[in-house]
Amino acid sequence: MGQDYELFITNMKKKTGIDLSLYKEAQMKRRLTSLFKKKGFRSFADFYHGICRDDKLLDEFLDKITINVSEFFRNRKRWEILEKKILPGLLKENRNLRIWSAACATGEEPYTMALILSKFIPLSRIRIFATDIDEKAIATARLGIYPERSLEEVPDELKKRYFVREGNLYKLSEDIKSTVIFKKHNLLADPYGGPYDLIICRNVLIYFTDEAKEMIYKKISNALTIGGILFVGSTEQIFNASRYGLAGVDTFFYQKLPV
Ligand SMILES: C[S@@+](CC[C@H](N)C(=O)[O-])C[C@H]1O[C@@H](n2cnc3c(N)ncnc32)[C@H](O)[C@@H]1O
């Protein structure tokens, strides 16, 4: 790793608590280099000094490292498995499921969970905890207003029931919004809490080093109740899940084993 980048990592960790060394290096370096060059800086050292002088630049740095792309029912087939196979099993044990959507970006994922769960239990009984490292994404999530392209996979009856169209945007109903509690959380540094019956952690692990992934799987496993489920993204299968006390129950779903 170049000394310039290494020092930048140390400085940014002190400044923001974000440890860039746990993100895949080539990808992250490329993204940040393109940003600082665009802004007229020549090195990571210059860039760091710029960030210290200008909060807007710090925001742009945060935007660059957090890729907030999401959509409702992302990889819809997986959500169907969740609805038809996984949820009925979990609800048989417990009607008050504790659910965490980690790295939820702009909220489409926890809200998708609420839309599905609304078919099984009254909305007033649903509580979903949703977190992301990016406060701006969380603010958007709390607003609950989305462009049409985010809703492409939403089944018509749910769209009709829970969204109101306003021009080119769709506003999510207050009763769905109120089922989700959003909070800032860094998967690489903050405690995980729990126990949870279901943890949804999708399309974020791809950005992390193997070492970081391992740490996250261990912490997720510890935060799951016995029999609880981890739902991962479509490129994020866990090799050797039993090392973390987990067993695959379907593609992209893992269950916490008794200790
Ligand atoms: C591509 S989005 C995934 C959104 C959603 N889970 C989905 O699958 O559609 C990745 C999210 O991970 C968040 N993220 C990146 N690093 C993180 C960290 N260390 N802790 C928590 N969230 C993080 C980003 O802010 C971004 O919102």
The ligand as a MOL file (V3000), in Angstrom:
LIG
                    3D

  0  0  0     0  0            999 V3000
M  V30 BEGIN CTAB
M  V30 COUNTS 27 29 0 0 0
M  V30 BEGIN ATOM
M  V30 1 C -25.2360 -0.6860 -2.1230 0
M  V30 2 S -25.9400 -0.1280 -0.6250 0 CHG=1
M  V30 3 C -26.9170 -1.5180 -0.1540 0
M  V30 4 C -28.2960 -1.1290 0.2540 0
M  V30 5 C -29.2640 -2.2780 0.5680 0
M  V30 6 N -28.7720 -3.1240 1.6230 0
M  V30 7 C -29.5520 -3.1110 -0.6710 0
M  V30 8 O -29.0910 -4.2390 -0.7590 0
M  V30 9 O -30.2260 -2.6020 -1.5720 0 CHG=-1
M  V30 10 C -24.5450 -0.2040 0.4990 0
M  V30 11 C -24.7400 0.6140 1.7620 0
M  V30 12 O -23.7160 0.2430 2.7010 0
M  V30 13 C -23.4280 1.3800 3.4900 0
M  V30 14 N -22.1470 1.1740 4.1790 0
M  V30 15 C -20.8960 1.2340 3.6710 0
M  V30 16 N -19.9910 1.0170 4.6520 0
M  V30 17 C -20.7000 0.7860 5.7850 0
M  V30 18 C -20.3360 0.5010 7.1320 0
M  V30 19 N -19.0600 0.3930 7.4900 0
M  V30 20 N -21.3170 0.3290 8.0490 0
M  V30 21 C -22.6240 0.4520 7.6960 0
M  V30 22 N -23.0330 0.7250 6.4430 0
M  V30 23 C -22.0730 0.8890 5.4980 0
M  V30 24 C -23.4340 2.5100 2.4840 0
M  V30 25 O -23.6250 3.7560 3.1190 0
M  V30 26 C -24.5880 2.1230 1.5650 0
M  V30 27 O -25.7730 2.7670 1.9450 0
M  V30 END ATOM
M  V30 BEGIN BOND
M  V30 1 1 1 2
M  V30 2 1 2 3
M  V30 3 1 2 10
M  V30 4 1 3 4
M  V30 5 1 4 5
M  V30 6 1 5 6
M  V30 7 1 5 7
M  V30 8 2 7 8
M  V30 9 1 7 9
M  V30 10 1 10 11
M  V30 11 1 11 12
M  V30 12 1 11 26
M  V30 13 1 12 13
M  V30 14 1 13 14
M  V30 15 1 13 24
M  V30 16 1 14 15
M  V30 17 1 14 23
M  V30 18 2 15 16
M  V30 19 1 16 17
M  V30 20 1 17 18
M  V30 21 2 17 23
M  V30 22 1 18 19
M  V30 23 2 18 20
M  V30 24 1 20 21
M  V30 25 2 21 22
M  V30 26 1 22 23
M  V30 27 1 24 25
M  V30 28 1 24 26
M  V30 29 1 26 27
M  V30 END BOND
M  V30 END CTAB
M  END
